[in-house]
Amino acid sequence: MVVLVPFLAIGPWQIAIVVMVVLLLFGGKKIPELMRGLGSGIKEFKDASKEDDKKIEEKKDS
């Protein structure tokens, strides 16, 4: 069953507006630094969730 939610549909104009607002707020030099921080945060989250999965598996085996 496919549920279409029209207010969540994002088109090219909406993406362009969001990109322009981000550029205005943070500037061109700050964006790469923000993306690096976001990427490292996602990597740390994935690593932590993998460690939790390993601990759960170890408890099940015990």
N, CA, C and O atoms as CSV, one atom per row, in Angstrom:
chain,resi,resn,atom,element,x,y,z
A,1,MET,N,N,0.843,-1.182,0.000
A,1,MET,CA,C,0.000,0.000,0.000
A,1,MET,C,C,0.884,1.240,0.000
A,1,MET,O,O,1.754,1.390,0.858
A,2,VAL,N,N,0.663,2.110,-0.947
A,2,VAL,CA,C,1.451,3.334,-1.076
A,2,VAL,C,C,0.637,4.498,-0.540
A,2,VAL,O,O,-0.500,4.727,-0.952
A,3,VAL,N,N,1.239,5.220,0.378
A,3,VAL,CA,C,0.574,6.392,0.945
A,3,VAL,C,C,1.317,7.619,0.450
A,3,VAL,O,O,2.511,7.779,0.704
A,4,LEU,N,N,0.616,8.468,-0.246
A,4,LEU,CA,C,1.222,9.692,-0.751
A,4,LEU,C,C,0.913,10.835,0.203
A,4,LEU,O,O,-0.245,11.084,0.539
A,5,VAL,N,N,1.943,11.514,0.628
A,5,VAL,CA,C,1.781,12.648,1.542
A,5,VAL,C,C,2.223,13.888,0.778
A,5,VAL,O,O,3.420,14.162,0.684
A,6,PRO,N,N,1.278,14.637,0.235
A,6,PRO,CA,C,1.635,15.748,-0.640
A,6,PRO,C,C,2.435,16.858,0.034
A,6,PRO,O,O,3.237,17.514,-0.630
A,7,PHE,N,N,2.246,17.086,1.320
A,7,PHE,CA,C,2.977,18.170,1.964
A,7,PHE,C,C,4.435,17.806,2.232
A,7,PHE,O,O,5.218,18.677,2.609
A,8,LEU,N,N,4.818,16.553,2.050
A,8,LEU,CA,C,6.212,16.149,2.198
A,8,LEU,C,C,6.930,16.037,0.850
A,8,LEU,O,O,8.126,15.747,0.812
A,9,ALA,N,N,6.228,16.259,-0.229
A,9,ALA,CA,C,6.833,16.192,-1.558
A,9,ALA,C,C,7.782,17.373,-1.724
A,9,ALA,O,O,7.390,18.528,-1.558
A,10,ILE,N,N,9.029,17.070,-2.053
A,10,ILE,CA,C,10.036,18.114,-2.203
A,10,ILE,C,C,10.446,18.176,-3.669
A,10,ILE,O,O,10.893,17.186,-4.248
A,11,GLY,N,N,10.287,19.331,-4.242
A,11,GLY,CA,C,10.631,19.528,-5.638
A,11,GLY,C,C,11.949,20.271,-5.775
A,11,GLY,O,O,12.565,20.640,-4.776
A,12,PRO,N,N,12.379,20.489,-7.007
A,12,PRO,CA,C,13.664,21.164,-7.242
A,12,PRO,C,C,13.696,22.601,-6.724
A,12,PRO,O,O,14.743,23.069,-6.279
A,13,TRP,N,N,12.562,23.308,-6.774
A,13,TRP,CA,C,12.539,24.679,-6.276
A,13,TRP,C,C,12.713,24.722,-4.766
A,13,TRP,O,O,13.396,25.602,-4.243
A,14,GLN,N,N,12.105,23.790,-4.071
A,14,GLN,CA,C,12.240,23.764,-2.620
A,14,GLN,C,C,13.681,23.451,-2.221
A,14,GLN,O,O,14.206,24.042,-1.277
A,15,ILE,N,N,14.315,22.530,-2.931
A,15,ILE,CA,C,15.708,22.199,-2.648
A,15,ILE,C,C,16.596,23.406,-2.908
A,15,ILE,O,O,17.496,23.696,-2.119
A,16,ALA,N,N,16.352,24.109,-4.005
A,16,ALA,CA,C,17.148,25.297,-4.331
A,16,ALA,C,C,17.000,26.368,-3.256
A,16,ALA,O,O,17.978,27.018,-2.887
A,17,ILE,N,N,15.797,26.552,-2.759
A,17,ILE,CA,C,15.559,27.556,-1.715
A,17,ILE,C,C,16.282,27.169,-0.434
A,17,ILE,O,O,16.887,28.022,0.215
A,18,VAL,N,N,16.229,25.905,-0.065
A,18,VAL,CA,C,16.915,25.447,1.148
A,18,VAL,C,C,18.424,25.646,1.000
A,18,VAL,O,O,19.076,26.110,1.936
A,19,VAL,N,N,18.982,25.305,-0.155
A,19,VAL,CA,C,20.418,25.474,-0.388
A,19,VAL,C,C,20.800,26.945,-0.291
A,19,VAL,O,O,21.828,27.277,0.300
A,20,MET,N,N,19.994,27.825,-0.859
A,20,MET,CA,C,20.309,29.254,-0.806
A,20,MET,C,C,20.240,29.785,0.625
A,20,MET,O,O,21.076,30.598,1.020
A,21,VAL,N,N,19.269,29.342,1.396
A,21,VAL,CA,C,19.155,29.783,2.788
A,21,VAL,C,C,20.355,29.299,3.593
A,21,VAL,O,O,20.896,30.047,4.408
A,22,VAL,N,N,20.776,28.054,3.371
A,22,VAL,CA,C,21.939,27.520,4.080
A,22,VAL,C,C,23.186,28.305,3.708
A,22,VAL,O,O,23.999,28.619,4.578
A,23,LEU,N,N,23.350,28.624,2.436
A,23,LEU,CA,C,24.499,29.425,2.017
A,23,LEU,C,C,24.479,30.804,2.663
A,23,LEU,O,O,25.520,31.313,3.078
A,24,LEU,N,N,23.312,31.402,2.748
A,24,LEU,CA,C,23.220,32.723,3.366
A,24,LEU,C,C,23.505,32.671,4.865
A,24,LEU,O,O,24.147,33.572,5.407
A,25,LEU,N,N,23.035,31.630,5.531
A,25,LEU,CA,C,23.224,31.535,6.973
A,25,LEU,C,C,24.660,31.200,7.363
A,25,LEU,O,O,25.213,31.805,8.282
A,26,PHE,N,N,25.264,30.238,6.668
A,26,PHE,CA,C,26.561,29.734,7.094
A,26,PHE,C,C,27.728,30.205,6.235
A,26,PHE,O,O,28.865,30.198,6.706
A,27,GLY,N,N,27.492,30.602,5.025
A,27,GLY,CA,C,28.567,31.026,4.141
A,27,GLY,C,C,29.247,29.835,3.490
A,27,GLY,O,O,29.139,28.707,3.973
A,28,GLY,N,N,29.939,30.085,2.404
A,28,GLY,CA,C,30.567,29.020,1.624
A,28,GLY,C,C,31.726,28.337,2.324
A,28,GLY,O,O,31.976,27.157,2.078
A,29,LYS,N,N,32.440,29.043,3.189
A,29,LYS,CA,C,33.616,28.454,3.843
A,29,LYS,C,C,33.234,27.539,5.000
A,29,LYS,O,O,33.978,26.614,5.325
A,30,LYS,N,N,32.111,27.779,5.613
A,30,LYS,CA,C,31.715,27.030,6.805
A,30,LYS,C,C,31.014,25.709,6.459
A,30,LYS,O,O,31.030,24.780,7.267
A,31,ILE,N,N,30.411,25.613,5.293
A,31,ILE,CA,C,29.630,24.430,4.923
A,31,ILE,C,C,30.468,23.151,4.874
A,31,ILE,O,O,30.026,22.142,5.424
A,32,PRO,N,N,31.659,23.129,4.246
A,32,PRO,CA,C,32.444,21.887,4.255
A,32,PRO,C,C,32.789,21.414,5.668
A,32,PRO,O,O,32.793,20.214,5.945
A,33,GLU,N,N,33.075,22.354,6.548
A,33,GLU,CA,C,33.378,22.011,7.941
A,33,GLU,C,C,32.154,21.388,8.628
A,33,GLU,O,O,32.283,20.418,9.376
A,34,LEU,N,N,30.986,21.945,8.370
A,34,LEU,CA,C,29.749,21.398,8.937
A,34,LEU,C,C,29.473,19.993,8.403
A,34,LEU,O,O,29.053,19.113,9.154
A,35,MET,N,N,29.709,19.783,7.110
A,35,MET,CA,C,29.469,18.463,6.512
A,35,MET,C,C,30.452,17.423,7.058
A,35,MET,O,O,30.077,16.270,7.275
A,36,ARG,N,N,31.717,17.828,7.281
A,36,ARG,CA,C,32.698,16.914,7.879
A,36,ARG,C,C,32.258,16.499,9.273
A,36,ARG,O,O,32.351,15.328,9.639
A,37,GLY,N,N,31.781,17.463,10.046
A,37,GLY,CA,C,31.296,17.162,11.384
A,37,GLY,C,C,30.086,16.250,11.355
A,37,GLY,O,O,29.971,15.340,12.177
A,38,LEU,N,N,29.186,16.485,10.420
A,38,LEU,CA,C,28.006,15.632,10.279
A,38,LEU,C,C,28.421,14.221,9.884
A,38,LEU,O,O,27.893,13.249,10.425
A,39,GLY,N,N,29.354,14.095,8.956
A,39,GLY,CA,C,29.828,12.781,8.518
A,39,GLY,C,C,30.504,12.013,9.637
A,39,GLY,O,O,30.281,10.812,9.792
A,40,SER,N,N,31.327,12.696,10.417
A,40,SER,CA,C,31.999,11.997,11.518
A,40,SER,C,C,31.004,11.605,12.599
A,40,SER,O,O,31.166,10.564,13.235
A,41,GLY,N,N,29.989,12.411,12.817
A,41,GLY,CA,C,28.947,12.066,13.785
A,41,GLY,C,C,28.172,10.833,13.354
A,41,GLY,O,O,27.866,9.969,14.176
A,42,ILE,N,N,27.853,10.746,12.070
A,42,ILE,CA,C,27.145,9.573,11.548
A,42,ILE,C,C,28.021,8.336,11.665
A,42,ILE,O,O,27.534,7.262,12.016
A,43,LYS,N,N,29.319,8.479,11.372
A,43,LYS,CA,C,30.249,7.349,11.467
A,43,LYS,C,C,30.342,6.849,12.918
A,43,LYS,O,O,30.314,5.642,13.162
A,44,GLU,N,N,30.450,7.771,13.869
A,44,GLU,CA,C,30.511,7.394,15.278
A,44,GLU,C,C,29.226,6.693,15.720
A,44,GLU,O,O,29.271,5.734,16.490
A,45,PHE,N,N,28.089,7.171,15.233
A,45,PHE,CA,C,26.810,6.544,15.571
A,45,PHE,C,C,26.749,5.117,15.043
A,45,PHE,O,O,26.315,4.211,15.753
A,46,LYS,N,N,27.183,4.912,13.799
A,46,LYS,CA,C,27.177,3.566,13.215
A,46,LYS,C,C,28.117,2.642,13.973
A,46,LYS,O,O,27.776,1.490,14.244
A,47,ASP,N,N,29.313,3.149,14.318
A,47,ASP,CA,C,30.268,2.328,15.073
A,47,ASP,C,C,29.707,1.944,16.434
A,47,ASP,O,O,29.857,0.803,16.870
A,48,ALA,N,N,29.068,2.881,17.100
A,48,ALA,CA,C,28.495,2.599,18.422
A,48,ALA,C,C,27.364,1.583,18.317
A,48,ALA,O,O,27.234,0.713,19.178
A,49,SER,N,N,26.552,1.682,17.282
A,49,SER,CA,C,25.455,0.726,17.134
A,49,SER,C,C,25.995,-0.664,16.807
A,49,SER,O,O,25.409,-1.661,17.230
A,50,LYS,N,N,27.095,-0.753,16.066
A,50,LYS,CA,C,27.714,-2.052,15.784
A,50,LYS,C,C,28.265,-2.669,17.071
A,50,LYS,O,O,28.140,-3.874,17.290
A,51,GLU,N,N,28.874,-1.840,17.919
A,51,GLU,CA,C,29.396,-2.338,19.193
A,51,GLU,C,C,28.264,-2.858,20.073
A,51,GLU,O,O,28.407,-3.889,20.731
A,52,ASP,N,N,27.138,-2.143,20.083
A,52,ASP,CA,C,25.983,-2.590,20.864
A,52,ASP,C,C,25.461,-3.922,20.339
A,52,ASP,O,O,25.083,-4.797,21.118
A,53,ASP,N,N,25.442,-4.074,19.018
A,53,ASP,CA,C,24.982,-5.337,18.428
A,53,ASP,C,C,25.893,-6.486,18.834
A,53,ASP,O,O,25.423,-7.587,19.122
A,54,LYS,N,N,27.209,-6.227,18.855
A,54,LYS,CA,C,28.168,-7.269,19.254
A,54,LYS,C,C,27.947,-7.662,20.717
A,54,LYS,O,O,27.994,-8.845,21.053
A,55,LYS,N,N,27.707,-6.673,21.589
A,55,LYS,CA,C,27.479,-6.954,23.007
A,55,LYS,C,C,26.212,-7.774,23.192
A,55,LYS,O,O,26.173,-8.681,24.023
A,56,ILE,N,N,25.176,-7.460,22.421
A,56,ILE,CA,C,23.919,-8.212,22.508
A,56,ILE,C,C,24.133,-9.644,22.068
A,56,ILE,O,O,23.620,-10.569,22.697
A,57,GLU,N,N,24.879,-9.838,21.001
A,57,GLU,CA,C,25.167,-11.191,20.502
A,57,GLU,C,C,25.968,-11.984,21.533
A,57,GLU,O,O,25.710,-13.170,21.739
A,58,GLU,N,N,26.944,-11.333,22.187
A,58,GLU,CA,C,27.749,-12.000,23.202
A,58,GLU,C,C,26.884,-12.434,24.381
A,58,GLU,O,O,27.089,-13.517,24.928
A,59,LYS,N,N,25.917,-11.603,24.779
A,59,LYS,CA,C,25.031,-11.936,25.890
A,59,LYS,C,C,24.127,-13.113,25.527
A,59,LYS,O,O,23.833,-13.960,26.371
A,60,LYS,N,N,23.685,-13.161,24.264
A,60,LYS,CA,C,22.834,-14.256,23.824
A,60,LYS,C,C,23.604,-15.582,23.825
A,60,LYS,O,O,23.054,-16.629,24.168
A,61,ASP,N,N,24.880,-15.522,23.438
A,61,ASP,CA,C,25.702,-16.727,23.377
A,61,ASP,C,C,26.059,-17.254,24.766
A,61,ASP,O,O,26.305,-18.449,24.930
A,62,SER,N,N,26.089,-16.386,25.750
A,62,SER,CA,C,26.480,-16.778,27.110
A,62,SER,C,C,25.418,-17.570,27.819
A,62,SER,O,O,25.607,-17.967,28.968
